[in-house]
Amino acid sequence: MLINEELITERLFGNDLLRDQINFMAVTIGIIQKANPLAEKFMLQMDPNAIEISIPRLIAFKTIQHMRNILDSKE
C-alpha cells in the first residue's frame, strides 16, 4: 500500500525532487506545529508572520542543517 501511495505521489508531483521538496516542507511545518500548538491555527488563517517570516526562516535553517549533515556524513 505504501509503495502504491509513493507511486501516486510521484506521478502527481512530477518527479522525485519535487516530491522530496514537499516532504521536506511537510516535516518542517510539522516541527512548527509541535513547537507551538497554536501554529496550525495561524497557518490556516494565512497569518503573515507565520507564512512570510516563520516558515521560510525555519525552512532555510533546516536546509542548512540538512546540508551540514550531508557534509558530516561524507567526512
Sequence and secondary structure as in RCSB ss.txt:
>XXXX:A:sequence
MLINEELITERLFGNDLLRDQINFMAVTIGIIQKANPLAEKFMLQMDPNAIEISIPRLIAFKTIQHMRNILDSKE
>XXXX:A:secstr
 HHHHHHHHHHHHSSHHHHHHHHHHHHHHHHHHHH TTHHHHHHTT HIIIIIIHHHHHHHHHHHHHHHHHHHH 
